[in-house]
């Protein structure tokens, strides 16, 4: 029987092999297990009341200022990086600010607490009063500003001083009684928030100032070759100046009359000079307006807060005050600069009382008048004189600039006196 042909040699199909169970290996970790996650931080402390671990906001320090019977102190603001120290002698107290600082006159602080919520500002009502103090700016160089001023501030808030001035977000009336250093000083009134020659004492302010513009701060003389007269260039204010020598302390008196008009005088070793009055303070070409006097009167009736400060500006940022630094007046180092204020006095009747200067006649319009307080051989002093020559030859009766600026300088040269001893008044 024939055999069937053998099938071709074909390898059998590959079939999947059944998976064999392998025994489970024991796992041994190489690193320790991670720690459990950190717990969530506790919720922040509520703002009110304060957390027990956080002291309530407070002024940094306080120092007595003024006569002991008044009970005044100065409180240093929280942000200040400078220091406030005080000393007492014979019933009077002085304070010294060093470095970047600002301090407020306070009438009381409950139980000695310096928390803002416990402080009460001394609200000074100064109509028909004199505010007087002593200042030492010998360690306040060019580029630094030592200031004593008044602002119409409200009471402190629970967490801060609630400071304001004419330039803050919530502006208030500001009376800069003294802004100065060893080279220069100024006094300025700010009552409105505009910035223009608009006849108001706005952010630019109604001001008067003195700067030591001598060459290297040294008194020198020039021989007038044409007229043969000898002229001496001098300064009333500055180091080794003729009237106020800023190497030594001097006295400042601010007098406020019943209408809100202010005058400020400086005194040292029997010599005096006028820093500010309604007749020399100006903004652009305008004198202090009646509206500014009225606003000042209202603020002084309601009470203002006295503030002292020490600050600086880089480069020529303080040139508006001192005209820039030079080899005689080097730029200050705020960290080491210091100013002393002392012998604070608030008195009635005024003491000392500055001499009063009455306004000249209001007529005729278009006239220019001069009041000379210093001795001048060619002109009488302590009385108003009409500038008839200037009206006819120098147009002093045409506008305020010609009368109160140009002719003032002319008379100072003619009489060989400081322009600060001359008051000019233009009747429009």
VEXVEXKOL-961696 format. One record per residue (C-alpha): x, y, z; residue number from 1; residue in one letter. Coordinates in steps of 0.05 Angstrom, whole numbers, plus 32768, in hexadecimal, padded with zeros to 4 digits. Layout:
% residues N
<<X, Y, Z>, NUM, 'A'>
...
END
This chain:
% residues 428
<<8000, 8000, 8000>, 1, 'X'>
<<801E, 803F, 7FEB>, 2, 'X'>
<<802F, 806E, 8023>, 3, 'X'>
<<8015, 80B5, 8021>, 4, 'X'>
<<8046, 80E9, 8012>, 5, 'X'>
<<8065, 8107, 804F>, 6, 'X'>
<<804F, 814F, 805D>, 7, 'X'>
<<8083, 8183, 8054>, 8, 'X'>
<<80AF, 818D, 808F>, 9, 'X'>
<<8092, 81CC, 80AE>, 10, 'X'>
<<80A2, 81E0, 80F3>, 11, 'X'>
<<8068, 81E0, 8121>, 12, 'X'>
<<8049, 8224, 8130>, 13, 'X'>
<<8064, 8249, 816D>, 14, 'X'>
<<8031, 8249, 81A3>, 15, 'X'>
<<8033, 8279, 81DE>, 16, 'X'>
<<804F, 8259, 821A>, 17, 'X'>
<<8026, 825D, 8258>, 18, 'X'>
<<8042, 8291, 8289>, 19, 'X'>
<<8061, 826F, 82C4>, 20, 'X'>
<<8054, 828E, 8307>, 21, 'X'>
<<8094, 82A8, 8327>, 22, 'X'>
<<8099, 82AD, 8372>, 23, 'X'>
<<8092, 82F7, 838B>, 24, 'X'>
<<80D4, 8315, 83A1>, 25, 'X'>
<<80D8, 8337, 83E4>, 26, 'X'>
<<80E2, 8384, 83DA>, 27, 'X'>
<<8117, 83A6, 8404>, 28, 'X'>
<<8115, 83F3, 83FE>, 29, 'X'>
<<8159, 8414, 83F2>, 30, 'X'>
<<8143, 8458, 8413>, 31, 'X'>
<<8119, 8465, 844F>, 32, 'X'>
<<80D2, 8479, 8440>, 33, 'X'>
<<80C6, 84C5, 8438>, 34, 'X'>
<<80AE, 84EB, 8474>, 35, 'X'>
<<8064, 84FC, 8478>, 36, 'X'>
<<8052, 853F, 8456>, 37, 'X'>
<<805A, 857F, 847F>, 38, 'X'>
<<801A, 8597, 849F>, 39, 'X'>
<<7FFA, 85D4, 8481>, 40, 'X'>
<<8012, 8617, 849F>, 41, 'X'>
<<7FE3, 8635, 84D2>, 42, 'X'>
<<7FB6, 866C, 84B9>, 43, 'X'>
<<7FD3, 86B3, 84BF>, 44, 'X'>
<<7FC5, 86DA, 84FE>, 45, 'X'>
<<7F89, 8707, 84F9>, 46, 'X'>
<<7F98, 8751, 84F0>, 47, 'X'>
<<7F6C, 8763, 852B>, 48, 'X'>
<<7F7A, 8755, 8562>, 49, 'X'>
<<7FC6, 874E, 8558>, 50, 'X'>
<<7FE5, 870A, 855F>, 51, 'X'>
<<8003, 86FF, 85A4>, 52, 'X'>
<<8047, 86F2, 8584>, 53, 'X'>
<<8045, 8733, 855C>, 54, 'X'>
<<804B, 8774, 8583>, 55, 'X'>
<<801B, 87AA, 856C>, 56, 'X'>
<<8038, 87E0, 853F>, 57, 'X'>
<<805C, 8816, 8566>, 58, 'X'>
<<808A, 8851, 8561>, 59, 'X'>
<<80D2, 883E, 856B>, 60, 'X'>
<<80E5, 886C, 85A4>, 61, 'X'>
<<80D1, 88AC, 85C6>, 62, 'X'>
<<80F8, 88E6, 85E5>, 63, 'X'>
<<80E1, 8921, 860E>, 64, 'X'>
<<80E0, 8964, 85E9>, 65, 'X'>
<<80D2, 89A9, 8603>, 66, 'X'>
<<80C5, 89C4, 864A>, 67, 'X'>
<<80B9, 898D, 867D>, 68, 'X'>
<<8076, 89AB, 8693>, 69, 'X'>
<<805A, 89A2, 864C>, 70, 'X'>
<<8065, 8958, 864C>, 71, 'X'>
<<8075, 8954, 8602>, 72, 'X'>
<<809C, 891C, 85E2>, 73, 'X'>
<<80B3, 890A, 859C>, 74, 'X'>
<<80A2, 88C4, 8581>, 75, 'X'>
<<80CE, 88A6, 854A>, 76, 'X'>
<<80A8, 8889, 850E>, 77, 'X'>
<<80A8, 883D, 8505>, 78, 'X'>
<<80CC, 883D, 84C2>, 79, 'X'>
<<8106, 886B, 84D6>, 80, 'X'>
<<814B, 884C, 84D1>, 81, 'X'>
<<8168, 8886, 84F9>, 82, 'X'>
<<8166, 8893, 8543>, 83, 'X'>
<<8144, 88C3, 8574>, 84, 'X'>
<<8165, 88D4, 85B5>, 85, 'X'>
<<8157, 8909, 85EA>, 86, 'X'>
<<8175, 892D, 8625>, 87, 'X'>
<<815C, 895C, 865B>, 88, 'X'>
<<817C, 8996, 867E>, 89, 'X'>
<<815F, 89CB, 86AC>, 90, 'X'>
<<8117, 89BA, 869A>, 91, 'X'>
<<8123, 89BA, 864F>, 92, 'X'>
<<8129, 897E, 8622>, 93, 'X'>
<<814E, 8977, 85E0>, 94, 'X'>
<<8149, 8941, 85AB>, 95, 'X'>
<<817B, 8929, 8578>, 96, 'X'>
<<8169, 8906, 8537>, 97, 'X'>
<<81A0, 88DE, 8515>, 98, 'X'>
<<8198, 88BD, 84D1>, 99, 'X'>
<<8158, 88B5, 84A9>, 100, 'X'>
<<8121, 88C5, 84DA>, 101, 'X'>
<<80DF, 88E8, 84E8>, 102, 'X'>
<<80C0, 88F5, 852D>, 103, 'X'>
<<807E, 8912, 8545>, 104, 'X'>
<<806D, 893E, 8580>, 105, 'X'>
<<803F, 8916, 85AD>, 106, 'X'>
<<8017, 8930, 85E8>, 107, 'X'>
<<800F, 88ED, 860B>, 108, 'X'>
<<801B, 88A3, 8605>, 109, 'X'>
<<7FF1, 8878, 8634>, 110, 'X'>
<<8019, 8851, 8668>, 111, 'X'>
<<8058, 8860, 8641>, 112, 'X'>
<<8040, 8837, 8606>, 113, 'X'>
<<805B, 8849, 85C1>, 114, 'X'>
<<8024, 8825, 859B>, 115, 'X'>
<<8006, 8854, 8568>, 116, 'X'>
<<7FC1, 8844, 8585>, 117, 'X'>
<<7FD8, 8860, 85C8>, 118, 'X'>
<<7FFA, 889F, 85AF>, 119, 'X'>
<<7FDA, 88E3, 85AB>, 120, 'X'>
<<7FF9, 891A, 8583>, 121, 'X'>
<<8002, 895F, 85A2>, 122, 'X'>
<<7FD4, 898B, 8578>, 123, 'X'>
<<7FF3, 89D0, 857B>, 124, 'X'>
<<7FC3, 8A0B, 8575>, 125, 'X'>
<<7FF2, 8A43, 8562>, 126, 'X'>
<<7FC8, 8A80, 854F>, 127, 'X'>
<<7FE6, 8ABC, 8572>, 128, 'X'>
<<801E, 8A90, 858C>, 129, 'X'>
<<8069, 8A8B, 8585>, 130, 'X'>
<<808B, 8A48, 857A>, 131, 'X'>
<<80D4, 8A4B, 858A>, 132, 'X'>
<<810D, 8A18, 858C>, 133, 'X'>
<<8158, 8A10, 8586>, 134, 'X'>
<<8178, 89E9, 854E>, 135, 'X'>
<<81BE, 89D0, 8540>, 136, 'X'>
<<81CC, 89BC, 84F7>, 137, 'X'>
<<8218, 89BB, 84FC>, 138, 'X'>
<<8216, 8970, 84ED>, 139, 'X'>
<<81E4, 8976, 84B4>, 140, 'X'>
<<820C, 897C, 8474>, 141, 'X'>
<<81F8, 8991, 842F>, 142, 'X'>
<<81C7, 8962, 840F>, 143, 'X'>
<<81A4, 8952, 8451>, 144, 'X'>
<<8165, 8973, 846B>, 145, 'X'>
<<8156, 897E, 84B5>, 146, 'X'>
<<810E, 8995, 84BB>, 147, 'X'>
<<80DD, 89AD, 84F0>, 148, 'X'>
<<8097, 89B7, 84D4>, 149, 'X'>
<<804C, 89B6, 84E2>, 150, 'X'>
<<8017, 898C, 84BF>, 151, 'X'>
<<7FCB, 8988, 84C7>, 152, 'X'>
<<7FCD, 893D, 84D9>, 153, 'X'>
<<7F97, 8913, 84F8>, 154, 'X'>
<<7FA2, 88E2, 8531>, 155, 'X'>
<<7FCD, 88A4, 8529>, 156, 'X'>
<<7FAD, 8865, 850E>, 157, 'X'>
<<7FB1, 8824, 8536>, 158, 'X'>
<<7FEA, 880C, 850A>, 159, 'X'>
<<800F, 884A, 84F2>, 160, 'X'>
<<801D, 8894, 84FD>, 161, 'X'>
<<7FEA, 88AA, 84C8>, 162, 'X'>
<<801C, 88DC, 84AD>, 163, 'X'>
<<800A, 890F, 8479>, 164, 'X'>
<<8027, 894C, 8457>, 165, 'X'>
<<8019, 8973, 8417>, 166, 'X'>
<<8037, 893B, 83EC>, 167, 'X'>
<<8018, 88FC, 840A>, 168, 'X'>
<<7FDE, 88D5, 83EB>, 169, 'X'>
<<7FB0, 88F6, 841D>, 170, 'X'>
<<7FCF, 893C, 841E>, 171, 'X'>
<<7FC9, 896E, 8457>, 172, 'X'>
<<7FE0, 89B5, 8464>, 173, 'X'>
<<802B, 89B9, 8473>, 174, 'X'>
<<8052, 89F3, 8492>, 175, 'X'>
<<809D, 89E8, 848B>, 176, 'X'>
<<80B7, 8A15, 84C2>, 177, 'X'>
<<80FF, 89FF, 84B8>, 178, 'X'>
<<8121, 89D4, 8483>, 179, 'X'>
<<816B, 89DB, 8483>, 180, 'X'>
<<81B3, 89C4, 848A>, 181, 'X'>
<<81F5, 89E6, 8498>, 182, 'X'>
<<81F4, 8A08, 8454>, 183, 'X'>
<<81AC, 8A1E, 8449>, 184, 'X'>
<<8166, 8A23, 8466>, 185, 'X'>
<<811F, 8A31, 844F>, 186, 'X'>
<<80D9, 8A3B, 846A>, 187, 'X'>
<<809D, 8A29, 843F>, 188, 'X'>
<<8051, 8A2A, 8445>, 189, 'X'>
<<8027, 89F5, 841F>, 190, 'X'>
<<7FDB, 89FC, 8420>, 191, 'X'>
<<7FC2, 89DF, 83DD>, 192, 'X'>
<<7FD5, 89A4, 83B1>, 193, 'X'>
<<7FDE, 89C4, 836D>, 194, 'X'>
<<8022, 89CE, 834A>, 195, 'X'>
<<8022, 8A10, 8325>, 196, 'X'>
<<802E, 8A5A, 832B>, 197, 'X'>
<<7FE5, 8A62, 833E>, 198, 'X'>
<<7FED, 8A93, 8378>, 199, 'X'>
<<7FE1, 8A5E, 83AD>, 200, 'X'>
<<8012, 8A3F, 83DE>, 201, 'X'>
<<800D, 89FB, 83BC>, 202, 'X'>
<<803C, 89C0, 83B9>, 203, 'X'>
<<8072, 89EF, 839F>, 204, 'X'>
<<8066, 8A19, 83DD>, 205, 'X'>
<<806B, 8A62, 83F1>, 206, 'X'>
<<80B3, 8A65, 840B>, 207, 'X'>
<<80F0, 8A8D, 841B>, 208, 'X'>
<<8137, 8A71, 8423>, 209, 'X'>
<<8180, 8A80, 842F>, 210, 'X'>
<<81BB, 8A5D, 8410>, 211, 'X'>
<<8205, 8A66, 841C>, 212, 'X'>
<<821C, 8A76, 83D5>, 213, 'X'>
<<8261, 8A90, 83E7>, 214, 'X'>
<<829C, 8A73, 83C2>, 215, 'X'>
<<82B0, 8A36, 83EB>, 216, 'X'>
<<8289, 8A55, 8424>, 217, 'X'>
<<82BE, 8A8A, 8432>, 218, 'X'>
<<82AF, 8AD4, 8439>, 219, 'X'>
<<82D4, 8AFB, 8403>, 220, 'X'>
<<82D7, 8B41, 83E8>, 221, 'X'>
<<82D8, 8B62, 83A4>, 222, 'X'>
<<82F3, 8BA6, 8390>, 223, 'X'>
<<82C3, 8BCB, 8363>, 224, 'X'>
<<82F5, 8BE7, 8331>, 225, 'X'>
<<82C2, 8C15, 8311>, 226, 'X'>
<<82A5, 8C38, 834D>, 227, 'X'>
<<82DF, 8C2D, 837C>, 228, 'X'>
<<82AF, 8C11, 83B1>, 229, 'X'>
<<82BE, 8BD3, 83D9>, 230, 'X'>
<<828A, 8B9B, 83D9>, 231, 'X'>
<<828A, 8B60, 8408>, 232, 'X'>
<<8267, 8B20, 83F6>, 233, 'X'>
<<824C, 8B00, 8435>, 234, 'X'>
<<8214, 8AD2, 844B>, 235, 'X'>
<<81E4, 8AD6, 8485>, 236, 'X'>
<<81DE, 8A8B, 848D>, 237, 'X'>
<<8213, 8A54, 8489>, 238, 'X'>
<<8254, 8A3D, 84A9>, 239, 'X'>
<<8277, 8A7A, 84C6>, 240, 'X'>
<<8241, 8AA7, 84A9>, 241, 'X'>
<<8238, 8AEE, 84C3>, 242, 'X'>
<<81F3, 8AE5, 84E2>, 243, 'X'>
<<81E3, 8A9B, 84ED>, 244, 'X'>
<<8222, 8A71, 84F2>, 245, 'X'>
<<820B, 8A29, 84E8>, 246, 'X'>
<<8248, 8A0E, 850D>, 247, 'X'>
<<8220, 8A20, 854C>, 248, 'X'>
<<81D8, 8A18, 8564>, 249, 'X'>
<<81A7, 8A51, 8558>, 250, 'X'>
<<8160, 8A63, 856A>, 251, 'X'>
<<8123, 8A62, 853C>, 252, 'X'>
<<80E2, 8A87, 854C>, 253, 'X'>
<<80A1, 8A7F, 8525>, 254, 'X'>
<<806A, 8AB1, 8534>, 255, 'X'>
<<8022, 8AA6, 851D>, 256, 'X'>
<<7FF1, 8AE0, 8520>, 257, 'X'>
<<7FA6, 8ADC, 8526>, 258, 'X'>
<<7F9B, 8ADA, 84DB>, 259, 'X'>
<<7FC9, 8A9F, 84CD>, 260, 'X'>
<<8003, 8ACA, 84B5>, 261, 'X'>
<<8048, 8AAF, 84C8>, 262, 'X'>
<<808D, 8ACC, 84D2>, 263, 'X'>
<<80CD, 8AA7, 84E4>, 264, 'X'>
<<810D, 8AC5, 8500>, 265, 'X'>
<<8151, 8AA8, 8511>, 266, 'X'>
<<817D, 8AC0, 854A>, 267, 'X'>
<<81C4, 8AB1, 8560>, 268, 'X'>
<<81F3, 8AD7, 858E>, 269, 'X'>
<<81C9, 8B17, 858B>, 270, 'X'>
<<81C3, 8B17, 853F>, 271, 'X'>
<<8180, 8B0A, 851C>, 272, 'X'>
<<8166, 8AFE, 84D6>, 273, 'X'>
<<8121, 8AF4, 84B9>, 274, 'X'>
<<8116, 8AB2, 8495>, 275, 'X'>
<<80CD, 8AB7, 8483>, 276, 'X'>
<<8096, 8AEB, 8482>, 277, 'X'>
<<8058, 8AFB, 8459>, 278, 'X'>
<<8083, 8B2F, 8435>, 279, 'X'>
<<80BC, 8B03, 841E>, 280, 'X'>
<<809C, 8ABF, 8415>, 281, 'X'>
<<8085, 8AB2, 83CE>, 282, 'X'>
<<8071, 8A7F, 839A>, 283, 'X'>
<<8089, 8A92, 8354>, 284, 'X'>
<<807E, 8ADD, 8356>, 285, 'X'>
<<8043, 8ADE, 8387>, 286, 'X'>
<<8043, 8AEB, 83D1>, 287, 'X'>
<<801B, 8AC1, 8402>, 288, 'X'>
<<7FD1, 8AC6, 83EF>, 289, 'X'>
<<7F98, 8AD6, 841E>, 290, 'X'>
<<7F7C, 8A90, 8411>, 291, 'X'>
<<7FBD, 8A71, 842A>, 292, 'X'>
<<7FBB, 8A9B, 8469>, 293, 'X'>
<<7F73, 8A86, 8474>, 294, 'X'>
<<7F84, 8A3B, 846C>, 295, 'X'>
<<7FBE, 8A43, 849C>, 296, 'X'>
<<7F91, 8A66, 84CF>, 297, 'X'>
<<7F5F, 8A2D, 84CD>, 298, 'X'>
<<7F96, 89F8, 84D7>, 299, 'X'>
<<7FB5, 8A1E, 8511>, 300, 'X'>
<<7F70, 8A25, 8532>, 301, 'X'>
<<7F63, 89DA, 852D>, 302, 'X'>
<<7FA9, 89C6, 8542>, 303, 'X'>
<<7FE6, 89AD, 851C>, 304, 'X'>
<<8019, 8977, 852A>, 305, 'X'>
<<8063, 8988, 8531>, 306, 'X'>
<<8093, 895A, 850C>, 307, 'X'>
<<80DF, 8956, 8509>, 308, 'X'>
<<8104, 8930, 84D4>, 309, 'X'>
<<8149, 8923, 84B6>, 310, 'X'>
<<8150, 8909, 846F>, 311, 'X'>
<<817B, 8910, 8431>, 312, 'X'>
<<817C, 890B, 83E5>, 313, 'X'>
<<81B0, 88EE, 83B7>, 314, 'X'>
<<81DA, 8919, 8389>, 315, 'X'>
<<81BC, 895E, 8380>, 316, 'X'>
<<8177, 8948, 8397>, 317, 'X'>
<<8179, 897C, 83D0>, 318, 'X'>
<<8191, 89B4, 83A2>, 319, 'X'>
<<814C, 89D5, 83A8>, 320, 'X'>
<<8160, 89E2, 83F0>, 321, 'X'>
<<81AB, 89ED, 83F1>, 322, 'X'>
<<81BE, 89FA, 83A9>, 323, 'X'>
<<81EC, 89BD, 83A6>, 324, 'X'>
<<822B, 89A9, 83CB>, 325, 'X'>
<<8273, 89C2, 83C2>, 326, 'X'>
<<82B8, 89BC, 83DE>, 327, 'X'>
<<82A4, 89E2, 841C>, 328, 'X'>
<<8262, 89BF, 8427>, 329, 'X'>
<<826A, 8975, 8418>, 330, 'X'>
<<8230, 8946, 840C>, 331, 'X'>
<<8216, 892A, 844E>, 332, 'X'>
<<8215, 88E2, 8465>, 333, 'X'>
<<81CF, 88D9, 8480>, 334, 'X'>
<<81E2, 889F, 84AD>, 335, 'X'>
<<8211, 88CB, 84D5>, 336, 'X'>
<<81ED, 890E, 84CD>, 337, 'X'>
<<81C8, 8927, 850B>, 338, 'X'>
<<819E, 8964, 8520>, 339, 'X'>
<<818D, 897D, 8565>, 340, 'X'>
<<814C, 89A1, 8576>, 341, 'X'>
<<8143, 89BE, 85BB>, 342, 'X'>
<<8124, 89F2, 85E9>, 343, 'X'>
<<80DF, 89EC, 85CA>, 344, 'X'>
<<80B2, 8A26, 85E0>, 345, 'X'>
<<806A, 8A36, 85D0>, 346, 'X'>
<<8059, 8A79, 85ED>, 347, 'X'>
<<8025, 8AAF, 85F2>, 348, 'X'>
<<8033, 8AE8, 85F0>, 349, 'X'>
<<8066, 8ADE, 85B9>, 350, 'X'>
<<80AE, 8ADF, 85D0>, 351, 'X'>
<<80D6, 8AFA, 85B0>, 352, 'X'>
<<80A7, 8B23, 8585>, 353, 'X'>
<<80C2, 8B32, 853F>, 354, 'X'>
<<80BB, 8B79, 8526>, 355, 'X'>
<<807A, 8B85, 8502>, 356, 'X'>
<<807A, 8B9E, 84BB>, 357, 'X'>
<<8039, 8BC0, 84A5>, 358, 'X'>
<<8023, 8BBD, 845D>, 359, 'X'>
<<8031, 8BFB, 8434>, 360, 'X'>
<<7FF8, 8C26, 8418>, 361, 'X'>
<<7FCC, 8C00, 83E7>, 362, 'X'>
<<7FCB, 8C3B, 83B7>, 363, 'X'>
<<7FDE, 8C50, 8385>, 364, 'X'>
<<7FDB, 8C11, 835A>, 365, 'X'>
<<801A, 8C00, 8334>, 366, 'X'>
<<8049, 8C16, 836B>, 367, 'X'>
<<8086, 8BF6, 838D>, 368, 'X'>
<<809A, 8C00, 83D6>, 369, 'X'>
<<80D8, 8BEE, 83FE>, 370, 'X'>
<<80DF, 8BE0, 8449>, 371, 'X'>
<<8127, 8BDE, 8462>, 372, 'X'>
<<8134, 8BC0, 84A6>, 373, 'X'>
<<8180, 8BC6, 84A4>, 374, 'X'>
<<81A8, 8C06, 84AA>, 375, 'X'>
<<81B4, 8C29, 8467>, 376, 'X'>
<<81D6, 8C6D, 8464>, 377, 'X'>
<<81B1, 8C80, 8425>, 378, 'X'>
<<816A, 8C6D, 843B>, 379, 'X'>
<<8140, 8C6F, 847A>, 380, 'X'>
<<8130, 8C2D, 849B>, 381, 'X'>
<<80F2, 8C0F, 84BD>, 382, 'X'>
<<80C0, 8C33, 8490>, 383, 'X'>
<<80A1, 8C2A, 844B>, 384, 'X'>
<<80BF, 8C53, 8413>, 385, 'X'>
<<80A3, 8C56, 83CD>, 386, 'X'>
<<80D4, 8C41, 8397>, 387, 'X'>
<<80C6, 8C7D, 836A>, 388, 'X'>
<<8109, 8C79, 8346>, 389, 'X'>
<<80FE, 8C2F, 8337>, 390, 'X'>
<<80B8, 8C3B, 831E>, 391, 'X'>
<<80D2, 8C70, 82ED>, 392, 'X'>
<<8112, 8C4E, 82D7>, 393, 'X'>
<<810F, 8C03, 82E7>, 394, 'X'>
<<80C4, 8BF4, 82DC>, 395, 'X'>
<<80BD, 8BDF, 8325>, 396, 'X'>
<<8074, 8BF6, 8323>, 397, 'X'>
<<8065, 8BC9, 82E8>, 398, 'X'>
<<8065, 8B84, 8309>, 399, 'X'>
<<8078, 8B5D, 8347>, 400, 'X'>
<<80B8, 8B40, 8329>, 401, 'X'>
<<80D7, 8B84, 831B>, 402, 'X'>
<<80C3, 8B9F, 8360>, 403, 'X'>
<<80CD, 8B65, 8390>, 404, 'X'>
<<8108, 8B42, 836E>, 405, 'X'>
<<8130, 8B72, 8343>, 406, 'X'>
<<812A, 8BB0, 836D>, 407, 'X'>
<<8136, 8B8A, 83AD>, 408, 'X'>
<<8179, 8B74, 8391>, 409, 'X'>
<<8188, 8BBB, 837A>, 410, 'X'>
<<817B, 8BD7, 83C0>, 411, 'X'>
<<81A5, 8BA1, 83E1>, 412, 'X'>
<<81E0, 8BB4, 83B5>, 413, 'X'>
<<81D4, 8BFE, 83BF>, 414, 'X'>
<<81D1, 8BFA, 840B>, 415, 'X'>
<<8204, 8BC2, 8411>, 416, 'X'>
<<81D5, 8B98, 843B>, 417, 'X'>
<<81B8, 8B52, 8435>, 418, 'X'>
<<8179, 8B4B, 840A>, 419, 'X'>
<<8158, 8B29, 8446>, 420, 'X'>
<<8156, 8B6C, 846A>, 421, 'X'>
<<812C, 8B8B, 8432>, 422, 'X'>
<<80E1, 8B82, 8427>, 423, 'X'>
<<80C4, 8B98, 83E4>, 424, 'X'>
<<8079, 8B9D, 83D7>, 425, 'X'>
<<8056, 8BA6, 8394>, 426, 'X'>
<<8011, 8BC5, 8390>, 427, 'X'>
<<7FF1, 8BAA, 8350>, 428, 'X'>
END
